[in-house]
């Protein structure tokens, strides 16, 4: 909230509530999950409000957006700017950080002189132990 205020953004009730929702559980949230929780306090809130605020938080580097294989996204507050990647459960949405970056190996292949890399994402999809058990 301090970073939002310092950047000149209003600390609206809805914006504060979205941050509180993201803080409530250490996981990646869908915009729909955030909307459902937000409507408990603000019944008339729209998806547009949720997406607009998530976009602002993402632009400021306060929220990480993970794009899933189905085109959907999940959002999580960033506590640091550490570079990391994830294992993502397609069942429950649980995520685990991958402690290494595969780009380190790609960078060592000499491809950078043939292709200018400007960014990357790396998530591995599957099912956690709880979701893959019968």
N, C-alpha and C positions, 0 to 999 in steps of 0.2 A: 504494500500500500504506500510505503514511503517512496518507492521508486516511481510509482504512478504520479504521486503528488509533486515530486521533484521535477518530473518531466512536464508538468503543467496540465495534467489530466485531472478531471473532476473525480472525486471519490464518491460516486453515486451509490445508493443503497444496493442496486442491482449488481454493479461492478464489484462491490465489497462482498456481496453474497456469493458471486461466482468464485471469487478467490477463496472464500471460506469453504465452499463445496469441494474445490480442488484440494484444499488442505485437509479436509475431513478424513480422507483415506489415501494411502500411499499407493495409487494405481493410476492407470490411464482411463479417462472418462470419455464416453461418447457425448456429442452435443445434445443428443436426446436425453441421456441420463441427467445431464446438467439442467436441461430445461425442466424435466419432471421435478427435480429437487427445488429448483428456483420457483416454480409455480406454487409450491407450498407457502411461500412468503409473498409472491407477486403473481396472483392468479391470471392476470391479463398479459404477462410477459410473452414475447414472441421469439421464434427461432432466430429472427433477424437480430434481435438484441443479444442473444447468446453468441451467435457467430461474429457479430461486430466486436464484442468485447474479447472473445477469444483471439480474434485477428489482431487487435491492439496488443494484447498480452504477448502474443507470439512475435509481433514486430519488435517489441521491447526486449525480447529474449527472456521473458519471464515464464513462458509456456512452451513446451515442446509438443509439436504435432507429429503424430505417427500415422502415416497413411497406410491403410490396410490393403490387402490384395483385392478386396471387393470394392475398392474405391472409397470406402468410409474412412473416417479419421478418429483418432483418440487423442486426448489432450491430458497433459500432466504438468504441474508446476515444475520449473527448473530451479533447483537450489544452488546450482553452480553452472558455469559455462563449460564444464568438462565435456570433452568429446566422447560420446559413447553410442552404442547400438544395442538392439534388443532381441531377445527370443520372445515371441508373442503367442499366447495360447488362443486358438480360434474358438475354444469353447467358452471360457470364462473371462478372457481378456487380460489375465495375469501377464505381467511382463517381468523378464529377468534381464539385467544388464549383461552384455557381452564385454569382457574386460579387455579385448583387443580390437583393433580396427583392421579389417581386411585391406583397406586402402594402402597400408604400409607395404604389403606384398606387391600390390599393383604398381605403386610408385617405383618400386625397385626393378620393374620389368622394362624400364626405358620407354614406356608409352607416352610419357609426358611431352616428349619432343614431337610426337605425332598427333597428340590430342590435348587440348588445353582443358583440364578438369577444373570446373568452377565450384563444384560441390557434390555431395553424394548422400545417399540414405542407405542404410543396410538394416533390414529386419528379417529375422528368420521366423517362419510361421509353422505351427504344429499344435500339439495338444500337451498340456501339462500332465503330470502324473495323476492328478485327481480326475481330469476329463478323459483320459485315455483308458482308464480302468473300466471294465464292464460293470 
